[in-house]
Amino acid sequence: MRIAVFHELDFGGARRTVSEFAKRLNKILDVDLYYIDDKKERGLRKNYKNVFYYPFHPKSWKGKNWKIRLYKDTIELFKLYNLHKKIAHNIELKNYDYILVHPSKFTQAPFLLRFLSNKCIYYCQEPLRMVYDPYLSNISSIKFPKFFYEFLIRKIRKWIDIYNLKNTKTILANSNFSKEFIEKSYGKKAEVCYLGVETSLFKPLDIAKTIDVLFIGNKNKGYDLLNKSLKFFKTKPKVYTIFRKNKKKNVSDKELVIIYNKSKVLVALNQNEPFGLIPLEAMACGIPVIAVNEGGYRESIINGKTGYLTERNTKALRDLILRLLNNDKLRIDMGEDARKHVEEKWTWDKSTDRFLQIIKYAK
């Protein structure tokens, strides 16, 4: 059986999904990779039979130059459309049994989907949040004429996203939360195929705990809640932050494992996180997690056993952090339960087995 895999993702959880699936699928199937990026990635051949790289160099826009923004919303998208059409043609020539398509960092649902046959499987990590997520889609505070431009572009982006998905029959979701979000947004059914953790890499290490609270994520998606909660501590805990930066893998996996193991508690506070690999990685390292009671966090964390789920409240967050920092036995027991929970349910092998069951009915 032969399968083609496509992605054009930055480093992060979604790109990790691509490589972890491929690593396991390539043991039993012939897996070819087609990917778009501004430079080649090293070491890919170990996970694929063949690798096909397509260079694409998007312009960088930092929020000031309107000409670059206009270019990115028009000419750049047209160039990407033509490149996807070319890739789809090359894929179809090889007559694969299945084509696994991952999301686009440019359009969410990739242009590629509209050019492929119904053997295509789309792993939709989330719908286009700038359109469908109330938290991100509200632009009422933007002044005219920026409001008019943003309103128009989002309408166009929504149309592109929907049209790209038009003929896709098999859609995978990373959680039940994402499944409901996808079905509500697109009116299409989705199958849940959970992500996983490489438990041989992310594991407990015998090293000193020098970090009280670890936060990994985006500055504007959760860290503000932690920062506000710190004002309510009499003695502030030692906080370590890793802010995700677009296109930059600023911490290697091996470094990340050490950071997890140096930490006593991980806080996961992103707004409606579709799934969340970071809490699972921390739990695999034996670290309890405190997460907001939203999104995919509710499906991976057992409240009171592997960590805590809390409302988006600064004092409640402080109280839970103190509960774990002030009770070593509770924290250690909860960390051990977290590790067992990941080993029993959240491995990449289990995720891959689920994927193989789904694709039997994908044609």
N, C-alpha and C positions, 0 to 999 in steps of 0.2 A: 504494500500500500504506500502511496506517495502523497505527501502533503506539502503545500506551499504556505509559508508564513510571511505576512507583511506587517511592517510597522514603520512609523516615522516619529518616534517618541524621544523625549529628553530622558536623561537618567532619573530614576525614581521607581516607585512601586509598580507602575504600569510596564515599564521597560524590564524590570526584574521578572514580571510575569511572563514576558516573551521568552526570556532565556531559560527560566526554570521549567516551563512546559517543554521547550525544545530539547533541553538536556535529557529529559526522560523519554519523550516521544521518539527521539533519534535512535534509541536503543532497540525499538521494535518497528519503526517506520523509516522510510526515506524522507527526510525533512530538508527542504530547501528554504533559504531565507532571502527575501527581497526587502531591502530597507532604503530609506531616504535619510540623508543626514548631510551636514556641511563638511564632514570628514569621515574617513574610514575608521571603524572600530576594530581594534586588534583582538585576536584570540577567538574569533567567532567560528572558525572552521571545526573546532572540537565538538561543537553542538549541532552542526549541520553537515549534510552531504555536500551541498553547494551553497555559495553565498553570492548574491548579486547586489552590488552597491550602486545607488543612483545619487550623484551629488546634487544638492540643492542648497543655495546660499541666500536665505532670507535676510532682508535688511533689518537692522536693529532699530527699534523705536522705543525711546525712553519717555515719551509723553509730552514732547515739546514741538518737534518739527511736524507740522500738519501735512506737508508734502509727502513725507515718508509714510505717515499713517494712511494717506489716500492711496499711495502706491501699494502698500501691503493689502489694502482692502479691495484692490482692483487688479492691477497688472500682475502682482505676485501670485494672487489666487488663480489667475488665468494660466500662468506658467505652471503652477502646481497641477492644475486640471489636465493640461497636456502631458505632463510627465506621468501622471497616474494612468492616463489613457494608454500611453506607451507600455507601462509596466503591466497593465491588464492584458494587453495584446501578447506580451512575452509569456505571461503566466498561462494564458489560454492555449498557446501553442504546445505546451508541454502536457496538457491533458491530465492534470493532477486529479486524484480521487477526492481530495478536500482542499479548500483554501481557507486558512485561518487568518482573519484580518483583525488587527488591533487598532485602537483609536488614533486619530490624527491630532497633533498638537496645534494644527492650523485651523481645522474645520470641525473637529470632534469626529463625526462620521466621515471617513475618507471618501474622496472622489472615486477611488478605486472600486468601491462597492457597486456603483451604477454601471460599471463596465463588465462585471463578472457574472458567471452563470449561477444557478441556484445551488451549486455545490458549496457556496460561500458561507462561512460561519463568522459572525462578527462578535468579538468579545467587547461589549460596550461597558467600559468601566463606569460611565455615568452619562446621562444626557448632556446636552449643551447648557451648562449651568447659567451662563450669562443671559439665557432666554427663559429657562424653565424654573430656575431656583429663585424664589421670591426675595431671598436675601441679596442676590447678586443682580437681579434683573431690574430692580427699582432704580430709575435714573431721574426721578422727579426733582432731585436737588441740583441737577446740572442746568446751567443757564443757557438760554438760546444765544447763538446758533449751534453750540455744541450739542445741545439736547436734540435738535432736529437731525444732525448728522448721526449721532449715536442711535437714535430711534430708527432711522433708515437703514443703517448698517446692520443692526440687530435683526431687522425684518429680513434682510437679504441673507444673513448668516443662518437664520432659522430655516429659510426656504432651501438653502444649500444642504443643510443638515438633514432635513426631511427628505429631500429628493434623492440624496445619496443612499438613504435607507429604504427607499421605495420598494425595491425588489428583493430585499434581504429577508429570507424566511427563517433562518436560525440565528437567534440573538442570545448570547450568554451574558449573565449578570454576575457580579462578584459577591452579591449578598441579597437577602430578601428585601432589604431596604432599597437597593438599586433596582431590583426586579420591579417593585411597585412604582418606583420613580420612572423607569423606562416605559412601562405599560401605560401609565397615566400620561406621559409626555408624548409618546409616539402612537399609542393605540395598537401596539404590537406585542405579542406574547414573548416572554423571555424565560430562559432556563437558568437556574442558579448553579454556578460552578465556582465554589469558594476558592480563594487563593490559599497559599500555604507558606510554610517556613522551612528552611533548610536546617533541621535540628542538629545535624552534625557540625554545622558552623556556628549557629546561634545556640550556645549552651552555657551552663554555669561554669565560671572559672574561680579558682581559689585566690582572689585578690582582694585587697582592702577596699572598703566602701568609703570613698572620699567625696562623693557627690550625694547630697541629700535628695535633690529633686532634679530630674532630667526632663527637658522639653525639647522635642524635635518637631519642626514644622515651619509654617510661614509666620512672619511677624504679624500680619494682619488677619490671621485666622486662628485665634485662640490664645496667643501669648499675652494679649491685652488682659485677658481674664486672670491669668497667673500673676501678671505684674500688679494688678489691682489687689489681688488677694494678699500679696506680700506686705501690704501696708497694715494688715491686721495681726501680724506676728510680733510678739514682744522681742524675740530673738530671730532674726531672719535666717532661714535655712540657706545652705550653700546650693545655689541653682546653677546648672550648666545648660546652656542653650545651643542648639544647632539649627540655624535657620536655613531652610532649603532655598537654593538659588537656581534659577532657571538655567538648564544646560550644564550645570556644574555639579559634578559628583565630588563635593568638597571633603567627604570623609569616606575612606575605603570600608569595605565590609569588615575586615579584620580589626580596623580601628574602632568601628562601631560596636563590635562585640565587646571590646575592652571597656568602652564607655558605658555600655549597658551594665556590665558587671561591676563597675565602680559605683554605680548608682543604687540608691536605696528604693527610690520610687520614680516611676515614669508618669507624667501627666499627659493625657491626650485630649486636646480641647478644640480641635478643628470643628468648624461649623458644618453640621450634617455630613460628616465624612462618609463617602460611599461604602468603604470597607475599613481600611486602616491596617496596613502591614506592620507599622511601627509598634503598636501595642502587642501584636503577636510575637514579634522579634524579641521584645523586652521580656514577655512571659516565658519564651523559650529559654531565656537566660536566667530564669528564676526570679524575675523582678515583678512585683505586683504593680498593677496599673490603676490609676484613677482617671476616669474618662467621663466626659459629659454624656448624659443619657440621651444620645442622639445617633441617628444614622446607623452605620454598620457596627459601631462600638457595642451596641446592645446585643449583637449576635455572637461576638467572640469573647466577651468578658462576662464571667459569672459573678454577679454582684454579691459581695460578702465572702467569696471563696477564692477567686483568682485576682480580685481587685475590687474596685468600687465604681458604681455608676452614680453620677450626681447631676443635679440641675445646674444650669449656668448661673451660679451664685458664688460670689467671692468668699463669703464667710463659710459656706458649706464646703467649699474646696479647701479652705484653710483647716477646717476641723478634721477632714479626712487625711490631709497630709500629716497633721500633728498626731493623729491616731496611729499611723504607721511609723512615724519617726520616733515616737515615744514608747513603742512596744516592739522590741526586737523579736520576741517569739512570734507574735502575730504576723509580723512582716515576713519572717523566714518561712513560717508555715504556709502563708499565702503564696509566697514565691514558689515553694515546692509544688503546691497544688496547681499553680499556673503552668509550670513546666510539664507536669503530667497531662494537663488538659490539652496542651499543644501537641504532645506526642500522641495522644489518643485520637485527636480530631483534625488537627490543623497542619498536616505535613503536605509537602508538594506531591508526594506519591499518591496520597488520597485524592488530591485535587486532579491529578492526571488521570487516575482511574475513573473519576466522575466524568471528565472530558471525553474519554474513550467510550463510555456508555452513551453519552449524548450524541456523539457523531454517528453512531450506528443508525440513527433515525434521521440524519440531517439531509440525506439526498432527496 
